[in-house]
Amino acid sequence: MSTLSVRQAEQNLAFPLDDFLYHESVGVVIVAIPKVGCSTIKRWYMRHVGVDLAADPHKYAYEHLALSRRTPCEAARILESRRVIAPVRDPAERLRSAFVDKFVWPKTADLFEPARDIIEDMHRASGVEVVHDAVVHATLGDVQVPIPVSSAVDYSRRPSFHQFVEYVCDAQEDHLDSHWRPQHAFIRDRRVDVLVPIDALSATLAGVSRALGAPVPALEPENVTRKEPAARGLLADVPAGELHERDLFPLLAELTDDALMERIRTRFADDLALLDRAKDRCRSPMSGSRPSHGLITT
């Protein structure tokens, strides 16, 4: 069972506008959903604004681009008057990316707080009383971040992909960190002019650059998983900590079987519908008449 952490409750107050990015020199709003090319989007903004690319793109975007940093009236005015672009991604690939990036790749000492929340909930489910009675300093990017921890929790006991998926699928939506909250939640009941599949993100951003009369910045490849053959489900039940020790960063095919894929498809049916719409109706955001995907509703 998921629990609502104090950190997540605070983040929910600004959700989803922490990830709606805008700068007057660009003139369009881009929804930088985590694990959907968000780093590419933020660095693209930084190039256009003239910010040193050595800066942390996530910190810069939060402090200078996020609509959550504007007054409610100003944010509403921008959303009403400016074109809104939202990249979307296959939800299973997005979950795989989040799992590898947040649970497999880091050392235990450097796990970020939302990953620790899930590990703590797994301990609670087994009867452990979890009380934050200590603080560790994790290295996130280039920054040392203090994170409250519990001495009763073994944070090296990271979930397998199967456990991670089951947790995310069973959890209340507002208990989930933005890295694994459904993409649909970010744009529900909001006007979105252009839905972009992640593999068309670079071309879309390049089109915006050209429409602005600006040089097209070089962009890193989108975060799209390679499609090499692999044994299905081979590593689905291997804990992330063991994958880390074995230096394995699995493909989606190695982490899922048919049953687990169906679990993901059922829970993230709205995300799959968004992706289908993006593929069917993908257009350059600056071409011809203003395209509209209408109001995204539940």
N, C-alpha and C positions, 0 to 999 in steps of 0.2 A: 504494500500500500504506500502511495506517495504521501509526503507531507509538504506543507507550504512553509518554506524557510523564510526567515525574516528578510534575508537578502532578496529572495524572489518576490515577496510581497511588495518590497520597495520598488523593484524593477517593474512590476506590473502597473504601478501608478503612471509610468511614462510609456508603457507599451501601447502601440507599436512605434511611436514617433521617434524613439531613440534610433530607429533604423530607416527613417525617412530622411534622406539627405538632400540639401538644397544650398546653392550659393548663387547670389545675384548675377555673377559674371557668367554663369552657365545657363540659368533660367529654366531648368527642368528639375523635377523631383525624381530621384531614383530611390526605389525601395531596396536597400542593401540587406536582404534577408541573410542571416548567418548561414554559411555553408552553401550559398548560392552565388558564388563569385563576388562576395562582399569585399574581399581585399582588393580585387581588380578594380571594382567600382571606386573604392576610396582612394586608391593611388591615381586613378584617372582624374578624379576631382582635384587631387593635390597637384598634378601636373598642370591642369588648367588654371589653377589659382596661383601657381608659382611657389608652392611650398617645397621645401627641401625633402626629397624622397627618403632621406635617412630618418625622418621623423616617424614615430609609430602611427600607422594609418588609422588604427582603431581609436586611439586616443585623440588624434586630430579630428577625425570625423565626429566623434561624440562632442568634443568641445566647440567645434566651429561650424559643423554642417547639419547636425541633427535638429529636426524641427522641434524636438522636445525642449531644446534650449531657447526657443522663441516663446513669446507670450501666446496663450491659447488663441487670441484673436488674430495675431499675426500668422500663426501656423495655419489657421483655418482659411485666411485670405490667400495664402500661398497655394494651399491645396485646391482651392476653388478656381484660381486663376492660371495655374501652371499645369503643363502637361506632366503626367505621372507615368513613369515606366517601372515595371516590376519584372525582373528576371525570375524564372521558376525552374525547378529541377526535379528529376525523378526522385520521389521520396525515399525509395530504398537506397539509391546511390547516396543521397544526402545523409541518411542515417549511417551508412557505412563510413562516409567521410568523417562524420562527427565522432563515431566510435574510435576510428583509428587515430584521429587527431587529438582527441581529448582523453582517451583511456589507454590506448596502446603506446603511442609515441612518448609521452612524458615519463620521466622518472617519478616514482611515488611521491617524493618530496615536492614535485612541481605540478601535481595535479591541480587543475583549477577548481574553484569552489563548487560550481554546479555538478561536476563529476563527483566530488566528495559528497554532495547531498545524496546522490543515488547510492553510493557505497554505504552511507549512514542508514538510509532507508532499508537496504538489504540486511544490515545488522539488526535494525529494529524488528524486521520481519522474523528474525531468528531468536528474538527475545532479549536482545541486548538493550540496556538502557543507555541512550546516547545523550550525554550532557557535554556541552562545549566547556572544557575546563583548561584549555591550553591554546597557544597560538603558534603557528608555524609561518615561516616566510618563504613563499614559493616564488620561483623565478618565472614570470609570465612575460614573454618577449624579452625586453632588456630591463624590466622593472622588478624589484623585490616587493611582493604584495603580502601583507599580513592576513592570514586566514585562520579563523577560529576552528579548532578541531577538538575531538573527544579522545581522551586517553583509552576509552573502552573500545575504540574502533581500530581494526587493522586495515589501514587504507591500501595495503598491498593486495588485499582481497578484492580485486577489481572484477566487474561482471564479464561474462562471456557476451558475445554479440546476441545470442539467443536471450539471455537474461536482460540485456539492455533493451532489446526490442519489446519483450514482454512488459517490462517496466513502463516504457514510454507509451505503449498501447493501452495499458490499464490506468495510467495516471490521469488525474484531472488536468485539463488543458492549462489552467492558470498555475499549476504546480510545476510546469515544464519550463526549463531555460530556453531562451530563444534559439539556441543551436539545434534543438530537437522539437521545438513547438511546431505544429503544422504550419506550412507556408500560407495556407488559406486564412489562418488567424490574423496574419499581418495586414491583409487587404480586405477582410470581410467588411461589407457595408461601406466600402470606400470606392470612389470612382478611380478606375485605372484605365488609362488611355491605351497603353501598349503592354501586353504580356510578351515576354521574350524567353524562349527556351535558352538554357545556359550556353548551349553550343553556338548560339547566335549573339552572345553578349558582346564580344569584341567588335563584331561588325556593326552592332547597334551603337555602341559608344563611338566608334569611328565615324558613323553617320552623323551623330550629334556634333562631333568636333568639326566636321566639314560644314555643317549647317551654320555653325558659329563663326565660320571663317578662320578657324584656328588650325594650327598644324595638328595632324592626327598623331597623338602620342603612341609610342610603342607600348604594347600591352603584353603582360605575361599571359601564357595560355590559361584558359578557363580551368577550373578545378573539376575536370571530367575524368572519371576513372577509366583506365585502359580496359579493353575488352578481350583480354587473352583467355583462352580456354583454361578451365580449372575444374577440379572435382567438386561437385556441388555439396555444400554443407560440411565439407571436410573439417573446418575449423570453427563451426558455429558454437560449439560448447566448450571451447578452450578459453579459459579466463584471459582477460586482456593483459594481466600481469605476466602470464606465461608467454603470451605472444611477444610482449616487450622483451623478455629475457632471451627469447629465441630469435629476436630481430626479424619478426614476421609482420608484414603489413598487408593483410589479405585483400584480395579482390572480393567483390560482392558475391560472385559465384562460389567462392570458398567459404562464405559465411552463411549461406542460405540454402534451404531446401524448398520444395514446393509448398509445404505447409507454412513455413515461416514467411515466404513471399506472399502467400494469401493473407496471412495475418497483417502484414504491412499494407497490402492493397486495400484491405477492408478498413483499417483504421485511417488510412490516408487517401481515401477515395476522393475527397474534395481536392487534394493536391494533384492527384492524377488527372482529374477533370480540368484543372487549371493548365496543366502541361499539355493536354490534348488541344485545348483552346489556343495556347501559345503557338503550337506547331501548325495548327490550321490557319491561324490568322496573323502570324508574325509579319510585321511590316516595319520599315524604317520609321522611327518616331518623328522624322522631319519631312516625310515625303507627302506631297500632295495635300489633300484635305486631311483634317484631323481625324484619325481613326479613333474609335471608341469601343472598348470592350464592355462598357456600361458599368453598372454598379455590381460589385462582387458581393453576393448575398449568400446566406447559409442555405 
